[in-house]
């Protein structure tokens, strides 16, 4: 089963993904566990528009006119409240990141294109749509690739969360 996203309300022009070390505790958007300070996390930031829509559409509230002032032109948008459209911020713990890597590998093994190997963020709606029997292969793949997810109980936690 390949994951094909075709029911989105908006498209992101800006997408930033990073592996970070948490500077303060964060809640994992997948499993709900607290990611402690100093721990690995994977973050995703999506933004609908790269530039301010108000400036692009000529409805700008910047304090100066970019067309006439070269200094304003070099500074970019100076609107008090820039209009970048929808945004989405997401963070996941190392264990959930490993599990999602196992899902991706399982989908690649099944012949899916790399862009079709991940469920939507968070993963729960997509996994529920596949059902228990369809998802078993993801848990088996994760157990094989990352045995620590079995020993630390994370796979059991995810299974209970999903089903």
Chimera marker file (.cmm) of the C-alpha trace (Angstrom):
<marker_set name="trace">
<marker id="1" x="0.000" y="0.000" z="0.000" r="1" g="1" b="0" radius="0.5"/>
<marker id="2" x="1.614" y="3.254" z="-1.073" r="1" g="1" b="0" radius="0.5"/>
<marker id="3" x="0.750" y="6.462" z="0.760" r="1" g="1" b="0" radius="0.5"/>
<marker id="4" x="-0.533" y="8.985" z="-1.767" r="1" g="1" b="0" radius="0.5"/>
<marker id="5" x="-1.607" y="12.331" z="-0.347" r="1" g="1" b="0" radius="0.5"/>
<marker id="6" x="-4.350" y="13.800" z="-2.489" r="1" g="1" b="0" radius="0.5"/>
<marker id="7" x="-6.760" y="15.335" z="-0.010" r="1" g="1" b="0" radius="0.5"/>
<marker id="8" x="-4.804" y="18.313" z="1.280" r="1" g="1" b="0" radius="0.5"/>
<marker id="9" x="-6.260" y="21.783" z="1.737" r="1" g="1" b="0" radius="0.5"/>
<marker id="10" x="-3.038" y="23.628" z="0.835" r="1" g="1" b="0" radius="0.5"/>
<marker id="11" x="0.437" y="23.022" z="-0.563" r="1" g="1" b="0" radius="0.5"/>
<marker id="12" x="3.636" y="24.052" z="1.184" r="1" g="1" b="0" radius="0.5"/>
<marker id="13" x="6.054" y="26.304" z="-0.649" r="1" g="1" b="0" radius="0.5"/>
<marker id="14" x="8.424" y="26.161" z="2.307" r="1" g="1" b="0" radius="0.5"/>
<marker id="15" x="9.412" y="22.829" z="3.834" r="1" g="1" b="0" radius="0.5"/>
<marker id="16" x="12.126" y="22.522" z="6.454" r="1" g="1" b="0" radius="0.5"/>
<marker id="17" x="13.055" y="19.238" z="8.129" r="1" g="1" b="0" radius="0.5"/>
<marker id="18" x="15.747" y="18.950" z="10.774" r="1" g="1" b="0" radius="0.5"/>
<marker id="19" x="17.199" y="16.500" z="13.231" r="1" g="1" b="0" radius="0.5"/>
<marker id="20" x="17.744" y="18.418" z="16.444" r="1" g="1" b="0" radius="0.5"/>
<marker id="21" x="18.779" y="18.023" z="20.048" r="1" g="1" b="0" radius="0.5"/>
<marker id="22" x="15.929" y="19.370" z="22.190" r="1" g="1" b="0" radius="0.5"/>
<marker id="23" x="16.820" y="22.488" z="24.151" r="1" g="1" b="0" radius="0.5"/>
<marker id="24" x="13.779" y="21.987" z="26.403" r="1" g="1" b="0" radius="0.5"/>
<marker id="25" x="11.205" y="19.211" z="26.876" r="1" g="1" b="0" radius="0.5"/>
<marker id="26" x="8.833" y="18.749" z="23.929" r="1" g="1" b="0" radius="0.5"/>
<marker id="27" x="5.797" y="16.514" z="23.422" r="1" g="1" b="0" radius="0.5"/>
<marker id="28" x="6.100" y="14.028" z="20.544" r="1" g="1" b="0" radius="0.5"/>
<marker id="29" x="3.320" y="14.679" z="18.014" r="1" g="1" b="0" radius="0.5"/>
<marker id="30" x="3.140" y="10.944" z="17.264" r="1" g="1" b="0" radius="0.5"/>
<marker id="31" x="3.208" y="8.968" z="20.527" r="1" g="1" b="0" radius="0.5"/>
<marker id="32" x="2.561" y="11.822" z="22.965" r="1" g="1" b="0" radius="0.5"/>
<marker id="33" x="5.632" y="11.050" z="25.086" r="1" g="1" b="0" radius="0.5"/>
<marker id="34" x="7.763" y="13.869" z="26.426" r="1" g="1" b="0" radius="0.5"/>
<marker id="35" x="11.063" y="14.264" z="24.602" r="1" g="1" b="0" radius="0.5"/>
<marker id="36" x="13.559" y="15.286" z="27.294" r="1" g="1" b="0" radius="0.5"/>
<marker id="37" x="16.092" y="18.083" z="27.069" r="1" g="1" b="0" radius="0.5"/>
<marker id="38" x="19.192" y="16.818" z="25.257" r="1" g="1" b="0" radius="0.5"/>
<marker id="39" x="17.346" y="14.094" z="23.344" r="1" g="1" b="0" radius="0.5"/>
<marker id="40" x="17.122" y="13.640" z="19.560" r="1" g="1" b="0" radius="0.5"/>
<marker id="41" x="14.002" y="14.835" z="17.770" r="1" g="1" b="0" radius="0.5"/>
<marker id="42" x="12.968" y="15.286" z="14.158" r="1" g="1" b="0" radius="0.5"/>
<marker id="43" x="11.139" y="18.498" z="13.285" r="1" g="1" b="0" radius="0.5"/>
<marker id="44" x="9.079" y="19.537" z="10.276" r="1" g="1" b="0" radius="0.5"/>
<marker id="45" x="7.961" y="23.053" z="9.404" r="1" g="1" b="0" radius="0.5"/>
<marker id="46" x="5.647" y="23.719" z="6.462" r="1" g="1" b="0" radius="0.5"/>
<marker id="47" x="4.470" y="27.117" z="5.227" r="1" g="1" b="0" radius="0.5"/>
<marker id="48" x="2.016" y="27.764" z="2.425" r="1" g="1" b="0" radius="0.5"/>
<marker id="49" x="3.726" y="30.792" z="0.849" r="1" g="1" b="0" radius="0.5"/>
<marker id="50" x="7.398" y="31.672" z="0.646" r="1" g="1" b="0" radius="0.5"/>
<marker id="51" x="6.718" y="35.397" z="0.484" r="1" g="1" b="0" radius="0.5"/>
<marker id="52" x="4.081" y="37.614" z="2.067" r="1" g="1" b="0" radius="0.5"/>
<marker id="53" x="0.850" y="37.346" z="0.063" r="1" g="1" b="0" radius="0.5"/>
<marker id="54" x="-0.150" y="40.919" z="0.890" r="1" g="1" b="0" radius="0.5"/>
<marker id="55" x="3.113" y="42.224" z="-0.600" r="1" g="1" b="0" radius="0.5"/>
<marker id="56" x="2.784" y="39.940" z="-3.640" r="1" g="1" b="0" radius="0.5"/>
<marker id="57" x="-0.841" y="41.002" z="-4.226" r="1" g="1" b="0" radius="0.5"/>
<marker id="58" x="-0.111" y="44.720" z="-3.825" r="1" g="1" b="0" radius="0.5"/>
<marker id="59" x="-2.144" y="44.969" z="-0.614" r="1" g="1" b="0" radius="0.5"/>
<marker id="60" x="0.948" y="45.562" z="1.462" r="1" g="1" b="0" radius="0.5"/>
<marker id="61" x="0.955" y="47.382" z="4.778" r="1" g="1" b="0" radius="0.5"/>
<marker id="62" x="4.736" y="47.871" z="4.816" r="1" g="1" b="0" radius="0.5"/>
<marker id="63" x="5.839" y="51.297" z="6.050" r="1" g="1" b="0" radius="0.5"/>
<marker id="64" x="7.448" y="52.152" z="2.698" r="1" g="1" b="0" radius="0.5"/>
<marker id="65" x="6.836" y="51.518" z="-0.991" r="1" g="1" b="0" radius="0.5"/>
<marker id="66" x="9.255" y="48.905" z="-2.393" r="1" g="1" b="0" radius="0.5"/>
<marker id="67" x="8.808" y="50.159" z="-5.955" r="1" g="1" b="0" radius="0.5"/>
<marker id="68" x="10.177" y="53.585" z="-5.090" r="1" g="1" b="0" radius="0.5"/>
<marker id="69" x="12.686" y="52.913" z="-2.309" r="1" g="1" b="0" radius="0.5"/>
<marker id="70" x="15.737" y="50.689" z="-3.016" r="1" g="1" b="0" radius="0.5"/>
<marker id="71" x="16.311" y="50.255" z="0.726" r="1" g="1" b="0" radius="0.5"/>
<marker id="72" x="12.822" y="48.786" z="1.146" r="1" g="1" b="0" radius="0.5"/>
<marker id="73" x="13.376" y="46.545" z="-1.843" r="1" g="1" b="0" radius="0.5"/>
<marker id="74" x="16.483" y="45.056" z="-0.213" r="1" g="1" b="0" radius="0.5"/>
<marker id="75" x="14.731" y="44.586" z="3.166" r="1" g="1" b="0" radius="0.5"/>
<marker id="76" x="11.783" y="42.582" z="1.846" r="1" g="1" b="0" radius="0.5"/>
<marker id="77" x="8.452" y="42.434" z="3.627" r="1" g="1" b="0" radius="0.5"/>
<marker id="78" x="8.131" y="44.786" z="6.581" r="1" g="1" b="0" radius="0.5"/>
<marker id="79" x="4.420" y="44.186" z="7.246" r="1" g="1" b="0" radius="0.5"/>
<marker id="80" x="3.465" y="44.208" z="10.902" r="1" g="1" b="0" radius="0.5"/>
<marker id="81" x="1.642" y="40.892" z="10.370" r="1" g="1" b="0" radius="0.5"/>
<marker id="82" x="2.965" y="39.196" z="7.212" r="1" g="1" b="0" radius="0.5"/>
<marker id="83" x="0.581" y="36.869" z="5.409" r="1" g="1" b="0" radius="0.5"/>
<marker id="84" x="2.405" y="33.585" z="4.717" r="1" g="1" b="0" radius="0.5"/>
<marker id="85" x="-0.748" y="31.457" z="4.612" r="1" g="1" b="0" radius="0.5"/>
<marker id="86" x="-1.131" y="28.192" z="6.495" r="1" g="1" b="0" radius="0.5"/>
<marker id="87" x="1.686" y="26.760" z="8.593" r="1" g="1" b="0" radius="0.5"/>
<marker id="88" x="2.321" y="23.360" z="10.182" r="1" g="1" b="0" radius="0.5"/>
<marker id="89" x="4.857" y="22.535" z="12.889" r="1" g="1" b="0" radius="0.5"/>
<marker id="90" x="5.596" y="18.983" z="14.006" r="1" g="1" b="0" radius="0.5"/>
<marker id="91" x="8.102" y="17.181" z="16.218" r="1" g="1" b="0" radius="0.5"/>
<marker id="92" x="8.671" y="13.474" z="16.797" r="1" g="1" b="0" radius="0.5"/>
<marker id="93" x="10.845" y="11.493" z="19.171" r="1" g="1" b="0" radius="0.5"/>
<marker id="94" x="13.690" y="9.222" z="18.125" r="1" g="1" b="0" radius="0.5"/>
<marker id="95" x="11.625" y="6.058" z="18.641" r="1" g="1" b="0" radius="0.5"/>
<marker id="96" x="8.776" y="7.292" z="16.430" r="1" g="1" b="0" radius="0.5"/>
<marker id="97" x="11.338" y="8.444" z="13.855" r="1" g="1" b="0" radius="0.5"/>
<marker id="98" x="12.767" y="4.921" z="13.759" r="1" g="1" b="0" radius="0.5"/>
<marker id="99" x="9.285" y="3.440" z="13.420" r="1" g="1" b="0" radius="0.5"/>
<marker id="100" x="8.470" y="5.751" z="10.496" r="1" g="1" b="0" radius="0.5"/>
<marker id="101" x="11.777" y="4.800" z="8.860" r="1" g="1" b="0" radius="0.5"/>
<marker id="102" x="10.701" y="1.157" z="9.149" r="1" g="1" b="0" radius="0.5"/>
<marker id="103" x="7.341" y="1.985" z="7.521" r="1" g="1" b="0" radius="0.5"/>
<marker id="104" x="9.208" y="3.708" z="4.683" r="1" g="1" b="0" radius="0.5"/>
<marker id="105" x="11.499" y="0.737" z="4.175" r="1" g="1" b="0" radius="0.5"/>
<marker id="106" x="8.535" y="-1.629" z="4.199" r="1" g="1" b="0" radius="0.5"/>
<marker id="107" x="6.834" y="0.455" z="1.497" r="1" g="1" b="0" radius="0.5"/>
<marker id="108" x="10.021" y="0.632" z="-0.603" r="1" g="1" b="0" radius="0.5"/>
<marker id="109" x="10.311" y="-3.163" z="-0.292" r="1" g="1" b="0" radius="0.5"/>
<marker id="110" x="6.728" y="-3.380" z="-1.589" r="1" g="1" b="0" radius="0.5"/>
<marker id="111" x="7.645" y="-1.304" z="-4.664" r="1" g="1" b="0" radius="0.5"/>
<marker id="112" x="6.395" y="2.144" z="-3.678" r="1" g="1" b="0" radius="0.5"/>
<marker id="113" x="8.095" y="5.304" z="-4.927" r="1" g="1" b="0" radius="0.5"/>
<marker id="114" x="10.162" y="7.012" z="-2.174" r="1" g="1" b="0" radius="0.5"/>
<marker id="115" x="7.670" y="9.927" z="-2.102" r="1" g="1" b="0" radius="0.5"/>
<marker id="116" x="4.864" y="7.467" z="-1.325" r="1" g="1" b="0" radius="0.5"/>
<marker id="117" x="6.412" y="5.708" z="1.664" r="1" g="1" b="0" radius="0.5"/>
<marker id="118" x="5.250" y="7.825" z="4.601" r="1" g="1" b="0" radius="0.5"/>
<marker id="119" x="1.823" y="8.238" z="6.165" r="1" g="1" b="0" radius="0.5"/>
<marker id="120" x="0.536" y="11.745" z="6.820" r="1" g="1" b="0" radius="0.5"/>
<marker id="121" x="1.742" y="13.493" z="9.968" r="1" g="1" b="0" radius="0.5"/>
<marker id="122" x="0.652" y="12.354" z="12.469" r="1" g="1" b="0" radius="0.5"/>
<marker id="123" x="0.356" y="8.801" z="11.187" r="1" g="1" b="0" radius="0.5"/>
<marker id="124" x="-2.718" y="7.591" z="13.075" r="1" g="1" b="0" radius="0.5"/>
<marker id="125" x="-5.481" y="8.281" z="10.532" r="1" g="1" b="0" radius="0.5"/>
<marker id="126" x="-3.561" y="6.578" z="7.731" r="1" g="1" b="0" radius="0.5"/>
<marker id="127" x="-2.713" y="3.554" z="9.874" r="1" g="1" b="0" radius="0.5"/>
<marker id="128" x="-6.303" y="3.228" z="11.082" r="1" g="1" b="0" radius="0.5"/>
<marker id="129" x="-7.415" y="3.239" z="7.441" r="1" g="1" b="0" radius="0.5"/>
<marker id="130" x="-5.089" y="0.324" z="6.689" r="1" g="1" b="0" radius="0.5"/>
<marker id="131" x="-6.265" y="-1.639" z="9.713" r="1" g="1" b="0" radius="0.5"/>
<marker id="132" x="-4.611" y="-4.078" z="12.107" r="1" g="1" b="0" radius="0.5"/>
<marker id="133" x="-3.884" y="-6.798" z="9.580" r="1" g="1" b="0" radius="0.5"/>
<marker id="134" x="-2.485" y="-4.405" z="6.984" r="1" g="1" b="0" radius="0.5"/>
<marker id="135" x="-0.245" y="-2.701" z="9.526" r="1" g="1" b="0" radius="0.5"/>
<marker id="136" x="1.323" y="-5.828" z="11.025" r="1" g="1" b="0" radius="0.5"/>
<marker id="137" x="4.082" y="-5.735" z="8.429" r="1" g="1" b="0" radius="0.5"/>
<marker id="138" x="5.167" y="-2.285" z="9.666" r="1" g="1" b="0" radius="0.5"/>
<marker id="139" x="5.567" y="-3.519" z="13.228" r="1" g="1" b="0" radius="0.5"/>
<marker id="140" x="7.428" y="-6.629" z="12.039" r="1" g="1" b="0" radius="0.5"/>
<marker id="141" x="9.767" y="-4.511" z="9.919" r="1" g="1" b="0" radius="0.5"/>
<marker id="142" x="10.385" y="-2.114" z="12.812" r="1" g="1" b="0" radius="0.5"/>
<marker id="143" x="11.145" y="-5.016" z="15.173" r="1" g="1" b="0" radius="0.5"/>
<marker id="144" x="13.646" y="-6.404" z="12.673" r="1" g="1" b="0" radius="0.5"/>
<marker id="145" x="15.321" y="-3.073" z="11.845" r="1" g="1" b="0" radius="0.5"/>
<marker id="146" x="15.249" y="-1.619" z="15.361" r="1" g="1" b="0" radius="0.5"/>
<marker id="147" x="15.087" y="-4.376" z="18.022" r="1" g="1" b="0" radius="0.5"/>
<marker id="148" x="15.450" y="-1.723" z="20.726" r="1" g="1" b="0" radius="0.5"/>
<marker id="149" x="11.877" y="-0.622" z="19.932" r="1" g="1" b="0" radius="0.5"/>
<marker id="150" x="10.738" y="-4.045" z="21.154" r="1" g="1" b="0" radius="0.5"/>
<marker id="151" x="12.904" y="-4.090" z="24.266" r="1" g="1" b="0" radius="0.5"/>
<marker id="152" x="12.024" y="-0.530" z="25.306" r="1" g="1" b="0" radius="0.5"/>
<marker id="153" x="8.300" y="-1.199" z="24.765" r="1" g="1" b="0" radius="0.5"/>
<marker id="154" x="7.798" y="1.502" z="22.131" r="1" g="1" b="0" radius="0.5"/>
<marker id="155" x="6.310" y="-0.814" z="19.493" r="1" g="1" b="0" radius="0.5"/>
<marker id="156" x="3.766" y="-2.131" z="21.992" r="1" g="1" b="0" radius="0.5"/>
<marker id="157" x="2.911" y="1.442" z="22.977" r="1" g="1" b="0" radius="0.5"/>
<marker id="158" x="2.376" y="2.408" z="19.325" r="1" g="1" b="0" radius="0.5"/>
<marker id="159" x="0.266" y="-0.685" z="18.658" r="1" g="1" b="0" radius="0.5"/>
<marker id="160" x="-1.973" y="0.106" z="21.627" r="1" g="1" b="0" radius="0.5"/>
<marker id="161" x="-2.248" y="3.715" z="20.490" r="1" g="1" b="0" radius="0.5"/>
<marker id="162" x="-3.167" y="2.719" z="16.936" r="1" g="1" b="0" radius="0.5"/>
<marker id="163" x="-5.569" y="-0.107" z="17.675" r="1" g="1" b="0" radius="0.5"/>
<link id1="1" id2="2" r="1" g="1" b="0" radius="0.2"/>
<link id1="2" id2="3" r="1" g="1" b="0" radius="0.2"/>
<link id1="3" id2="4" r="1" g="1" b="0" radius="0.2"/>
<link id1="4" id2="5" r="1" g="1" b="0" radius="0.2"/>
<link id1="5" id2="6" r="1" g="1" b="0" radius="0.2"/>
<link id1="6" id2="7" r="1" g="1" b="0" radius="0.2"/>
<link id1="7" id2="8" r="1" g="1" b="0" radius="0.2"/>
<link id1="8" id2="9" r="1" g="1" b="0" radius="0.2"/>
<link id1="9" id2="10" r="1" g="1" b="0" radius="0.2"/>
<link id1="10" id2="11" r="1" g="1" b="0" radius="0.2"/>
<link id1="11" id2="12" r="1" g="1" b="0" radius="0.2"/>
<link id1="12" id2="13" r="1" g="1" b="0" radius="0.2"/>
<link id1="13" id2="14" r="1" g="1" b="0" radius="0.2"/>
<link id1="14" id2="15" r="1" g="1" b="0" radius="0.2"/>
<link id1="15" id2="16" r="1" g="1" b="0" radius="0.2"/>
<link id1="16" id2="17" r="1" g="1" b="0" radius="0.2"/>
<link id1="17" id2="18" r="1" g="1" b="0" radius="0.2"/>
<link id1="18" id2="19" r="1" g="1" b="0" radius="0.2"/>
<link id1="19" id2="20" r="1" g="1" b="0" radius="0.2"/>
<link id1="20" id2="21" r="1" g="1" b="0" radius="0.2"/>
<link id1="21" id2="22" r="1" g="1" b="0" radius="0.2"/>
<link id1="22" id2="23" r="1" g="1" b="0" radius="0.2"/>
<link id1="23" id2="24" r="1" g="1" b="0" radius="0.2"/>
<link id1="24" id2="25" r="1" g="1" b="0" radius="0.2"/>
<link id1="25" id2="26" r="1" g="1" b="0" radius="0.2"/>
<link id1="26" id2="27" r="1" g="1" b="0" radius="0.2"/>
<link id1="27" id2="28" r="1" g="1" b="0" radius="0.2"/>
<link id1="28" id2="29" r="1" g="1" b="0" radius="0.2"/>
<link id1="29" id2="30" r="1" g="1" b="0" radius="0.2"/>
<link id1="30" id2="31" r="1" g="1" b="0" radius="0.2"/>
<link id1="31" id2="32" r="1" g="1" b="0" radius="0.2"/>
<link id1="32" id2="33" r="1" g="1" b="0" radius="0.2"/>
<link id1="33" id2="34" r="1" g="1" b="0" radius="0.2"/>
<link id1="34" id2="35" r="1" g="1" b="0" radius="0.2"/>
<link id1="35" id2="36" r="1" g="1" b="0" radius="0.2"/>
<link id1="36" id2="37" r="1" g="1" b="0" radius="0.2"/>
<link id1="37" id2="38" r="1" g="1" b="0" radius="0.2"/>
<link id1="38" id2="39" r="1" g="1" b="0" radius="0.2"/>
<link id1="39" id2="40" r="1" g="1" b="0" radius="0.2"/>
<link id1="40" id2="41" r="1" g="1" b="0" radius="0.2"/>
<link id1="41" id2="42" r="1" g="1" b="0" radius="0.2"/>
<link id1="42" id2="43" r="1" g="1" b="0" radius="0.2"/>
<link id1="43" id2="44" r="1" g="1" b="0" radius="0.2"/>
<link id1="44" id2="45" r="1" g="1" b="0" radius="0.2"/>
<link id1="45" id2="46" r="1" g="1" b="0" radius="0.2"/>
<link id1="46" id2="47" r="1" g="1" b="0" radius="0.2"/>
<link id1="47" id2="48" r="1" g="1" b="0" radius="0.2"/>
<link id1="48" id2="49" r="1" g="1" b="0" radius="0.2"/>
<link id1="49" id2="50" r="1" g="1" b="0" radius="0.2"/>
<link id1="50" id2="51" r="1" g="1" b="0" radius="0.2"/>
<link id1="51" id2="52" r="1" g="1" b="0" radius="0.2"/>
<link id1="52" id2="53" r="1" g="1" b="0" radius="0.2"/>
<link id1="53" id2="54" r="1" g="1" b="0" radius="0.2"/>
<link id1="54" id2="55" r="1" g="1" b="0" radius="0.2"/>
<link id1="55" id2="56" r="1" g="1" b="0" radius="0.2"/>
<link id1="56" id2="57" r="1" g="1" b="0" radius="0.2"/>
<link id1="57" id2="58" r="1" g="1" b="0" radius="0.2"/>
<link id1="58" id2="59" r="1" g="1" b="0" radius="0.2"/>
<link id1="59" id2="60" r="1" g="1" b="0" radius="0.2"/>
<link id1="60" id2="61" r="1" g="1" b="0" radius="0.2"/>
<link id1="61" id2="62" r="1" g="1" b="0" radius="0.2"/>
<link id1="62" id2="63" r="1" g="1" b="0" radius="0.2"/>
<link id1="63" id2="64" r="1" g="1" b="0" radius="0.2"/>
<link id1="64" id2="65" r="1" g="1" b="0" radius="0.2"/>
<link id1="65" id2="66" r="1" g="1" b="0" radius="0.2"/>
<link id1="66" id2="67" r="1" g="1" b="0" radius="0.2"/>
<link id1="67" id2="68" r="1" g="1" b="0" radius="0.2"/>
<link id1="68" id2="69" r="1" g="1" b="0" radius="0.2"/>
<link id1="69" id2="70" r="1" g="1" b="0" radius="0.2"/>
<link id1="70" id2="71" r="1" g="1" b="0" radius="0.2"/>
<link id1="71" id2="72" r="1" g="1" b="0" radius="0.2"/>
<link id1="72" id2="73" r="1" g="1" b="0" radius="0.2"/>
<link id1="73" id2="74" r="1" g="1" b="0" radius="0.2"/>
<link id1="74" id2="75" r="1" g="1" b="0" radius="0.2"/>
<link id1="75" id2="76" r="1" g="1" b="0" radius="0.2"/>
<link id1="76" id2="77" r="1" g="1" b="0" radius="0.2"/>
<link id1="77" id2="78" r="1" g="1" b="0" radius="0.2"/>
<link id1="78" id2="79" r="1" g="1" b="0" radius="0.2"/>
<link id1="79" id2="80" r="1" g="1" b="0" radius="0.2"/>
<link id1="80" id2="81" r="1" g="1" b="0" radius="0.2"/>
<link id1="81" id2="82" r="1" g="1" b="0" radius="0.2"/>
<link id1="82" id2="83" r="1" g="1" b="0" radius="0.2"/>
<link id1="83" id2="84" r="1" g="1" b="0" radius="0.2"/>
<link id1="84" id2="85" r="1" g="1" b="0" radius="0.2"/>
<link id1="85" id2="86" r="1" g="1" b="0" radius="0.2"/>
<link id1="86" id2="87" r="1" g="1" b="0" radius="0.2"/>
<link id1="87" id2="88" r="1" g="1" b="0" radius="0.2"/>
<link id1="88" id2="89" r="1" g="1" b="0" radius="0.2"/>
<link id1="89" id2="90" r="1" g="1" b="0" radius="0.2"/>
<link id1="90" id2="91" r="1" g="1" b="0" radius="0.2"/>
<link id1="91" id2="92" r="1" g="1" b="0" radius="0.2"/>
<link id1="92" id2="93" r="1" g="1" b="0" radius="0.2"/>
<link id1="93" id2="94" r="1" g="1" b="0" radius="0.2"/>
<link id1="94" id2="95" r="1" g="1" b="0" radius="0.2"/>
<link id1="95" id2="96" r="1" g="1" b="0" radius="0.2"/>
<link id1="96" id2="97" r="1" g="1" b="0" radius="0.2"/>
<link id1="97" id2="98" r="1" g="1" b="0" radius="0.2"/>
<link id1="98" id2="99" r="1" g="1" b="0" radius="0.2"/>
<link id1="99" id2="100" r="1" g="1" b="0" radius="0.2"/>
<link id1="100" id2="101" r="1" g="1" b="0" radius="0.2"/>
<link id1="101" id2="102" r="1" g="1" b="0" radius="0.2"/>
<link id1="102" id2="103" r="1" g="1" b="0" radius="0.2"/>
<link id1="103" id2="104" r="1" g="1" b="0" radius="0.2"/>
<link id1="104" id2="105" r="1" g="1" b="0" radius="0.2"/>
<link id1="105" id2="106" r="1" g="1" b="0" radius="0.2"/>
<link id1="106" id2="107" r="1" g="1" b="0" radius="0.2"/>
<link id1="107" id2="108" r="1" g="1" b="0" radius="0.2"/>
<link id1="108" id2="109" r="1" g="1" b="0" radius="0.2"/>
<link id1="109" id2="110" r="1" g="1" b="0" radius="0.2"/>
<link id1="110" id2="111" r="1" g="1" b="0" radius="0.2"/>
<link id1="111" id2="112" r="1" g="1" b="0" radius="0.2"/>
<link id1="112" id2="113" r="1" g="1" b="0" radius="0.2"/>
<link id1="113" id2="114" r="1" g="1" b="0" radius="0.2"/>
<link id1="114" id2="115" r="1" g="1" b="0" radius="0.2"/>
<link id1="115" id2="116" r="1" g="1" b="0" radius="0.2"/>
<link id1="116" id2="117" r="1" g="1" b="0" radius="0.2"/>
<link id1="117" id2="118" r="1" g="1" b="0" radius="0.2"/>
<link id1="118" id2="119" r="1" g="1" b="0" radius="0.2"/>
<link id1="119" id2="120" r="1" g="1" b="0" radius="0.2"/>
<link id1="120" id2="121" r="1" g="1" b="0" radius="0.2"/>
<link id1="121" id2="122" r="1" g="1" b="0" radius="0.2"/>
<link id1="122" id2="123" r="1" g="1" b="0" radius="0.2"/>
<link id1="123" id2="124" r="1" g="1" b="0" radius="0.2"/>
<link id1="124" id2="125" r="1" g="1" b="0" radius="0.2"/>
<link id1="125" id2="126" r="1" g="1" b="0" radius="0.2"/>
<link id1="126" id2="127" r="1" g="1" b="0" radius="0.2"/>
<link id1="127" id2="128" r="1" g="1" b="0" radius="0.2"/>
<link id1="128" id2="129" r="1" g="1" b="0" radius="0.2"/>
<link id1="129" id2="130" r="1" g="1" b="0" radius="0.2"/>
<link id1="130" id2="131" r="1" g="1" b="0" radius="0.2"/>
<link id1="131" id2="132" r="1" g="1" b="0" radius="0.2"/>
<link id1="132" id2="133" r="1" g="1" b="0" radius="0.2"/>
<link id1="133" id2="134" r="1" g="1" b="0" radius="0.2"/>
<link id1="134" id2="135" r="1" g="1" b="0" radius="0.2"/>
<link id1="135" id2="136" r="1" g="1" b="0" radius="0.2"/>
<link id1="136" id2="137" r="1" g="1" b="0" radius="0.2"/>
<link id1="137" id2="138" r="1" g="1" b="0" radius="0.2"/>
<link id1="138" id2="139" r="1" g="1" b="0" radius="0.2"/>
<link id1="139" id2="140" r="1" g="1" b="0" radius="0.2"/>
<link id1="140" id2="141" r="1" g="1" b="0" radius="0.2"/>
<link id1="141" id2="142" r="1" g="1" b="0" radius="0.2"/>
<link id1="142" id2="143" r="1" g="1" b="0" radius="0.2"/>
<link id1="143" id2="144" r="1" g="1" b="0" radius="0.2"/>
<link id1="144" id2="145" r="1" g="1" b="0" radius="0.2"/>
<link id1="145" id2="146" r="1" g="1" b="0" radius="0.2"/>
<link id1="146" id2="147" r="1" g="1" b="0" radius="0.2"/>
<link id1="147" id2="148" r="1" g="1" b="0" radius="0.2"/>
<link id1="148" id2="149" r="1" g="1" b="0" radius="0.2"/>
<link id1="149" id2="150" r="1" g="1" b="0" radius="0.2"/>
<link id1="150" id2="151" r="1" g="1" b="0" radius="0.2"/>
<link id1="151" id2="152" r="1" g="1" b="0" radius="0.2"/>
<link id1="152" id2="153" r="1" g="1" b="0" radius="0.2"/>
<link id1="153" id2="154" r="1" g="1" b="0" radius="0.2"/>
<link id1="154" id2="155" r="1" g="1" b="0" radius="0.2"/>
<link id1="155" id2="156" r="1" g="1" b="0" radius="0.2"/>
<link id1="156" id2="157" r="1" g="1" b="0" radius="0.2"/>
<link id1="157" id2="158" r="1" g="1" b="0" radius="0.2"/>
<link id1="158" id2="159" r="1" g="1" b="0" radius="0.2"/>
<link id1="159" id2="160" r="1" g="1" b="0" radius="0.2"/>
<link id1="160" id2="161" r="1" g="1" b="0" radius="0.2"/>
<link id1="161" id2="162" r="1" g="1" b="0" radius="0.2"/>
<link id1="162" id2="163" r="1" g="1" b="0" radius="0.2"/>
</marker_set>
